[in-house]
Amino acid sequence: MRSVLDNPEQGMMISQAVLGTLALAVVLAALLVVGRLLWCLVIALRERRYVISSISAISLVCIVAALSMVVIVWFGYAVAHTGKDASSDLTVVLITVPPFFLVSLGLWLLGGKLLSRLRSSVVTSP
């Protein structure tokens, strides 16, 4: 029985599968961070905390800009007319994915800090 690995021209290469998985991970991380920041923005606007809401809005712009940079680099790599191999795939991944995940982590933690400040400022009425 023959497998796809016997003939690399058939099917997808392993590096392409890893790139596809990383692309999904980047999009999922961006969606999670955007969701948390939007939730923070909505709560801050309801409580009329305009400084926190403006920080949340600026953070949303930052995560969209970071995702845009990743998409631009990957699109430029995809349409380039140069030979693509596993080492060039690894170079593109190392240039884009770790910085994006670090930005996402920072904004995720910032959103959590802002949400904790919003929760601590809520005064319960008797």
C-alpha contacts under 8 A as a table, 3 or more apart, distances in Angstrom:
res1	aa1	res2	aa2	distance
2	R	6	D	6.60
3	S	6	D	5.57
3	S	7	N	7.55
4	V	7	N	5.63
4	V	8	P	6.61
4	V	10	Q	6.11
4	V	11	G	6.30
5	L	8	P	5.75
7	N	10	Q	5.76
8	P	11	G	6.92
8	P	12	M	7.47
8	P	13	M	6.56
9	E	12	M	7.87
12	M	16	Q	6.26
12	M	17	A	6.70
13	M	16	Q	5.26
13	M	17	A	6.48
14	I	17	A	5.08
14	I	18	V	6.30
15	S	18	V	5.05
15	S	19	L	6.13
15	S	86	A	6.00
15	S	89	D	7.14
16	Q	19	L	5.00
16	Q	20	G	6.14
17	A	20	G	5.09
17	A	21	T	6.21
18	V	21	T	5.04
18	V	22	L	6.12
19	L	22	L	5.06
19	L	23	A	6.07
19	L	89	D	7.73
19	L	93	V	7.71
20	G	23	A	5.04
20	G	24	L	6.38
21	T	24	L	5.19
21	T	25	A	6.24
22	L	25	A	4.86
22	L	26	V	6.08
22	L	97	V	7.87
23	A	26	V	5.18
23	A	27	V	6.34
24	L	27	V	5.17
24	L	28	L	6.07
25	A	28	L	5.04
25	A	29	A	6.04
26	V	29	A	5.19
26	V	30	A	6.17
26	V	67	L	7.93
26	V	97	V	7.42
26	V	100	F	7.73
26	V	101	F	7.54
27	V	30	A	5.09
27	V	31	L	6.17
27	V	67	L	7.99
28	L	31	L	5.09
28	L	32	L	6.21
29	A	32	L	5.18
29	A	33	V	6.25
29	A	101	F	7.60
29	A	104	S	6.90
30	A	33	V	5.24
30	A	34	V	6.01
30	A	63	I	6.88
30	A	64	V	7.94
30	A	67	L	7.13
30	A	104	S	6.86
31	L	34	V	5.08
31	L	35	G	6.00
32	L	35	G	5.13
32	L	36	R	6.32
33	V	36	R	5.19
33	V	37	L	6.14
33	V	63	I	7.66
33	V	104	S	6.52
33	V	107	L	6.89
33	V	108	W	5.47
34	V	37	L	5.14
34	V	38	L	5.93
34	V	60	L	6.32
34	V	63	I	7.31
35	G	38	L	5.15
35	G	39	W	6.11
36	R	39	W	5.12
36	R	40	C	6.23
36	R	108	W	7.12
36	R	111	G	6.31
36	R	112	G	7.80
37	L	40	C	4.97
37	L	41	L	6.07
37	L	56	S	5.74
37	L	57	A	7.70
37	L	59	S	7.24
37	L	60	L	6.50
37	L	108	W	7.67
37	L	111	G	5.55
38	L	41	L	4.89
38	L	42	V	6.14
38	L	56	S	7.32
38	L	57	A	7.96
38	L	60	L	7.64
39	W	42	V	5.22
39	W	43	I	6.26
40	C	43	I	5.27
40	C	44	A	6.02
40	C	53	S	7.29
40	C	56	S	6.63
40	C	111	G	6.59
40	C	114	L	6.95
40	C	115	L	5.81
41	L	44	A	5.12
41	L	45	L	6.11
41	L	52	I	7.46
41	L	53	S	4.89
41	L	54	S	7.86
41	L	56	S	5.50
41	L	57	A	6.79
42	V	45	L	5.20
42	V	46	R	6.20
42	V	53	S	7.69
43	I	46	R	5.09
43	I	47	E	6.26
43	I	118	L	7.64
44	A	47	E	5.18
44	A	48	R	5.95
44	A	49	R	5.03
44	A	50	Y	6.78
44	A	52	I	6.15
44	A	53	S	5.19
44	A	118	L	6.95
45	L	48	R	4.84
45	L	49	R	6.04
45	L	50	Y	6.60
45	L	53	S	6.09
46	R	49	R	7.79
49	R	52	I	5.70
49	R	53	S	6.28
50	Y	53	S	4.91
50	Y	54	S	5.97
51	V	54	S	5.18
51	V	55	I	6.26
52	I	55	I	5.08
52	I	56	S	6.16
52	I	114	L	6.76
53	S	56	S	5.00
53	S	57	A	6.15
54	S	57	A	4.98
54	S	58	I	6.13
55	I	58	I	5.13
55	I	59	S	6.09
56	S	59	S	4.98
56	S	60	L	6.22
56	S	111	G	7.19
57	A	60	L	5.04
57	A	61	V	6.43
58	I	61	V	5.07
58	I	62	C	6.30
59	S	62	C	4.92
59	S	63	I	6.33
59	S	107	L	6.60
60	L	63	I	5.32
60	L	64	V	6.24
61	V	64	V	5.18
61	V	65	A	6.08
62	C	65	A	5.04
62	C	66	A	6.13
63	I	66	A	5.03
63	I	67	L	6.13
63	I	103	V	7.40
63	I	104	S	6.82
63	I	107	L	7.56
64	V	67	L	5.14
64	V	68	S	6.04
65	A	68	S	4.95
65	A	69	M	6.24
66	A	69	M	5.19
66	A	70	V	6.47
66	A	100	F	6.27
66	A	103	V	7.51
67	L	70	V	5.16
67	L	71	V	6.22
67	L	100	F	7.26
68	S	71	V	5.06
68	S	72	I	6.05
69	M	72	I	5.09
69	M	73	V	6.21
70	V	73	V	5.31
70	V	74	W	6.13
70	V	96	T	5.76
70	V	97	V	7.56
70	V	100	F	7.46
71	V	74	W	5.14
71	V	75	F	5.90
72	I	75	F	5.12
72	I	76	G	6.05
73	V	76	G	5.12
73	V	77	Y	6.14
73	V	92	V	7.81
73	V	96	T	7.60
74	W	77	Y	5.01
74	W	78	A	6.03
74	W	92	V	7.46
75	F	78	A	4.99
75	F	79	V	6.28
76	G	79	V	5.45
76	G	80	A	6.08
77	Y	80	A	5.25
77	Y	92	V	7.74
84	K	88	S	6.04
84	K	89	D	6.98
85	D	88	S	5.52
85	D	89	D	6.24
86	A	89	D	5.00
86	A	90	L	6.10
87	S	90	L	5.00
87	S	91	T	6.20
88	S	91	T	4.95
88	S	92	V	6.30
89	D	92	V	5.29
89	D	93	V	6.22
90	L	93	V	5.05
90	L	94	L	6.04
91	T	94	L	5.17
91	T	95	I	6.14
92	V	95	I	5.15
92	V	96	T	6.24
93	V	96	T	5.37
93	V	97	V	5.46
93	V	98	P	7.91
94	L	97	V	5.93
94	L	98	P	6.35
95	I	98	P	7.16
95	I	99	P	7.37
96	T	99	P	5.94
96	T	100	F	6.25
97	V	100	F	5.15
97	V	101	F	6.13
98	P	101	F	5.14
98	P	102	L	6.13
99	P	102	L	5.07
99	P	103	V	6.18
100	F	103	V	5.14
100	F	104	S	6.07
101	F	104	S	4.89
101	F	105	L	6.00
102	L	105	L	5.06
102	L	106	G	6.16
103	V	106	G	5.12
103	V	107	L	6.17
104	S	107	L	5.20
104	S	108	W	5.95
105	L	108	W	4.99
105	L	109	L	6.15
106	G	109	L	5.22
106	G	110	L	6.12
107	L	110	L	4.86
107	L	111	G	6.04
108	W	111	G	5.14
108	W	112	G	6.32
109	L	112	G	5.00
109	L	113	K	6.19
110	L	113	K	5.04
110	L	114	L	6.15
111	G	114	L	5.08
111	G	115	L	6.08
112	G	115	L	5.04
112	G	116	S	6.15
113	K	116	S	5.13
113	K	117	R	6.31
114	L	117	R	5.10
114	L	118	L	6.24
115	L	118	L	4.97
115	L	119	R	6.14
116	S	119	R	5.03
116	S	120	S	6.09
117	R	120	S	5.15
117	R	121	S	6.19
118	L	121	S	5.23
118	L	122	V	6.54
119	R	122	V	5.43
